Amino acid sequence: MSEKTVFNLDAAYEMAREKMASADIEKQCLYCGAVRDDQNSISIDFIYENYTIDVISSAVNLTSTDRDVPLRSKILILHYFLQAKNSKLANEHITYRQLPGGLIYYPTFIQRTVKRLTDAFGNEVQDFITAGRKIGADIGREGDVSLVIRAFPRVSVNLVLWQGDNELPPQLNILFDDNISDYLEPEDVTVMCEIIVGRLITAAGKNA
């Protein structure tokens, strides 16, 4: 990770902390599906793990372990909490390119998520299913096989895989519920999907 990247993450974290200081905590808990445990603590789920947000310091920690939370995960969780607009799952899927501003970031999104997933699981459907179950995903009905991942209480991600054959290579797509722009910006969607991809690859015992 470059010095510039670290600086950008630090700056993004500080901006999120400043916004937390003036946020309507009760409203945002309601809007994003988080729970206010007490005056100073918020409980929120992210990819089947529970995190706490300290209302005063904006520190983000895992609830059940002392394992460090990567800075980009902290930023993502705070962004989700702050941006949430209380829209329900629409159960209508869109692609990344259909996100407002998604076309600009689409090539980066493909390289950092779809390509990595396809390289790891394109010809290994059972590994894909097994890894999904290990991280808590449900099995969907789209494609030859799909994983449905509840990334946040109000954000669902579908990973859809079509197996290749002698004529066609395997194809993989990532779909989102139509409400996702009410919770995350395109850059955050990319980071969220990168984290999901990393967890699946790790769960399968493959090289990231």
Phi and psi in degrees as a GROMACS rama.xvg file:
@    title "Ramachandran Plot"
@    xaxis  label "Phi"
@    yaxis  label "Psi"
@TYPE xy
-73.9922  162.313  SER-2
-60.8019  -37.801  GLU-3
-63.0722  -42.8112  LYS-4
-62.9875  -45.1491  THR-5
-60.6231  -43.4192  VAL-6
-60.7575  -44.0754  PHE-7
-62.5999  -40.24  ASN-8
-66.0096  -43.0424  LEU-9
-60.2402  -42.9415  ASP-10
-65.7909  -41.2747  ALA-11
-64.3652  -38.5796  ALA-12
-66.0089  -42.7713  TYR-13
-64.1049  -38.637  GLU-14
-64.3968  -40.8619  MET-15
-65.4989  -38.9239  ALA-16
-64.8942  -38.4732  ARG-17
-63.7564  -39.9345  GLU-18
-67.9135  -35.0895  LYS-19
-61.7676  -34.5487  MET-20
-63.2847  -26.7511  ALA-21
-113.175  7.76764  SER-22
-75.7738  151.504  ALA-23
-82.9811  95.4017  ASP-24
-62.0547  -44.6671  ILE-25
-62.1494  -43.6897  GLU-26
-64.4994  -44.8612  LYS-27
-69.0648  -32.1264  GLN-28
-60.5812  -45.0647  CYS-29
-63.1105  -43.5522  LEU-30
-69.2419  -31.6324  TYR-31
-106.908  -4.07128  CYS-32
84.7924  18.0254  GLY-33
-86.9265  169.312  ALA-34
-124.729  131.231  VAL-35
-87.2698  106.755  ARG-36
-68.739  -41.9539  ASP-37
-156.484  -168.945  ASP-38
-58.687  -31.4391  GLN-39
-115.609  7.70461  ASN-40
-138.999  135.852  SER-41
-118.172  139.146  ILE-42
-110.041  131.418  SER-43
-147.425  142.451  ILE-44
-95.3326  140.167  ASP-45
-142.267  113.94  PHE-46
48.4245  54.0578  ILE-47
66.9409  20.5831  TYR-48
-127.223  147.682  GLU-49
-98.7819  134.593  ASN-50
-122.844  156.223  TYR-51
-117.351  140.989  THR-52
-112.437  124.653  ILE-53
-78.2217  120.184  ASP-54
-63.7232  -33.1568  VAL-55
-79.3492  -49.3311  ILE-56
-97.8462  -13.3969  SER-57
65.7255  16.4386  SER-58
-65.7847  141.033  ALA-59
-118.678  124.031  VAL-60
-136.139  152.087  ASN-61
-69.9679  141.558  LEU-62
-74.7159  -42.3076  THR-63
-102.72  5.46578  SER-64
-151.421  159.386  THR-65
-90.0125  5.58628  ASP-66
-57.6997  135.338  ARG-67
-63.9513  143.768  ASP-68
-97.7872  121.765  VAL-69
-56.3374  147.549  PRO-70
-59.393  -39.852  LEU-71
-67.8663  -28.7273  ARG-72
-69.5023  -39.7641  SER-73
-60.0609  -45.7822  LYS-74
-62.7532  -44.595  ILE-75
-61.0076  -44.4882  LEU-76
-63.4165  -42.9904  ILE-77
-65.6398  -40.8822  LEU-78
-61.5364  -43.9793  HIS-79
-59.7503  -46.6519  TYR-80
-61.1292  -44.2287  PHE-81
-74.7662  -33.2812  LEU-82
-88.6429  -16.4598  GLN-83
-52.0922  135.443  ALA-84
-119.734  12.7791  LYS-85
72.4849  17.8653  ASN-86
-80.7649  142.641  SER-87
-84.9644  164.307  LYS-88
-60.1243  127.275  LEU-89
-87.7463  -15.9298  ALA-90
58.8648  30.0443  ASN-91
-125.564  127.261  GLU-92
-92.5664  144.399  HIS-93
-131.029  162.152  ILE-94
-96.398  170.973  THR-95
-60.3164  -37.7217  TYR-96
-64.6401  -19.5266  ARG-97
-86.5758  -5.99281  GLN-98
-69.266  146.562  LEU-99
-57.7871  117.739  PRO-100
83.9163  0.50799  GLY-101
-64.6176  -31.5755  GLY-102
-60.1744  -35.7846  LEU-103
-63.6811  -41.8071  ILE-104
-96.1112  -0.586186  TYR-105
-58.1763  -46.9471  TYR-106
-58.1387  -40.8689  PRO-107
-65.0818  -42.6867  THR-108
-58.1236  -45.7751  PHE-109
-60.5914  -47.4471  ILE-110
-63.9556  -39.6712  GLN-111
-86.6674  -11.9278  ARG-112
-132.35  -68.4092  THR-113
-61.3997  -45.9345  VAL-114
-62.0513  -43.205  LYS-115
-62.5719  -42.4625  ARG-116
-64.089  -44.1694  LEU-117
-64.4571  -42.8109  THR-118
-61.386  -38.1385  ASP-119
-80.0923  -37.2471  ALA-120
-127.367  0.790313  PHE-121
-55.589  -36.8171  GLY-122
-112.123  16.4462  ASN-123
-132.504  68.4806  GLU-124
-62.5315  -42.3567  VAL-125
-65.4477  -37.6671  GLN-126
-62.0188  -39.0518  ASP-127
-60.7935  -47.3247  PHE-128
-64.1664  -46.472  ILE-129
-62.5309  -44.1368  THR-130
-63.7281  -40.8404  ALA-131
-59.9628  -45.8484  GLY-132
-63.9375  -34.8844  ARG-133
-63.2476  -35.2745  LYS-134
-91.2611  -4.10828  ILE-135
109.42  2.80259  GLY-136
-70.1122  154.612  ALA-137
-94.1204  156.803  ASP-138
-89.7731  126.177  ILE-139
-92.8581  -170.931  GLY-140
-116.077  2.31946  ARG-141
-93.9236  157.425  GLU-142
62.1505  -160.423  GLY-143
-75.0317  -32.0853  ASP-144
-159.418  147.984  VAL-145
-145.383  153.574  SER-146
-114.002  134.354  LEU-147
-109.625  116.895  VAL-148
-117.55  123.961  ILE-149
-87.2809  95.2385  ARG-150
-71.2574  -44.0031  ALA-151
-132.646  167.692  PHE-152
-53.6038  -30.9804  PRO-153
-116.472  13.2953  ARG-154
-128.453  119.565  VAL-155
-114.413  140.834  SER-156
-126.77  129.882  VAL-157
-111.129  124.762  ASN-158
-105.465  114.771  LEU-159
-113.555  124.199  VAL-160
-117.736  130.428  LEU-161
-110.815  124.844  TRP-162
-69.3737  147.534  GLN-163
-83.0563  171.468  GLY-164
-143.178  -162.549  ASP-165
-66.4523  -21.0513  ASN-166
-106.632  -29.9718  GLU-167
-124.274  139.292  LEU-168
-75.2431  162.155  PRO-169
-63.2996  149.766  PRO-170
-129.19  144.744  GLN-171
-137.481  139.781  LEU-172
-132.965  152.557  ASN-173
-116.356  122.881  ILE-174
-115.854  152.039  LEU-175
-128.87  153.992  PHE-176
-67.2933  148.155  ASP-177
-61.3499  -12.7932  ASP-178
-87.5526  -0.983891  ASN-179
-62.193  -30.7137  ILE-180
-68.4236  -13.6108  SER-181
-81.9383  0.912175  ASP-182
-130.313  -32.1099  TYR-183
-143.094  144.609  LEU-184
-78.2545  160.862  GLU-185
-53.6263  -40.4274  PRO-186
-60.8825  -39.4312  GLU-187
-69.5876  -35.3954  ASP-188
-61.3248  -41.2303  VAL-189
-61.1449  -47.0899  THR-190
-61.6747  -44.8823  VAL-191
-57.2321  -46.2806  MET-192
-69.1753  -34.8319  CYS-193
-59.1793  -42.9966  GLU-194
-64.8958  -42.9488  ILE-195
-60.4951  -47.2592  ILE-196
-59.3441  -45.2787  VAL-197
-59.2491  -41.7496  GLY-198
-67.0931  -38.9785  ARG-199
-65.6484  -44.9217  LEU-200
-63.0465  -42.2962  ILE-201
-64.4829  -42.9543  THR-202
-61.6941  -29.8262  ALA-203
-86.5038  -3.5614  ALA-204
71.6943  26.3046  GLY-205
-100.131  165.254  LYS-206
-79.4896  131.435  ASN-207
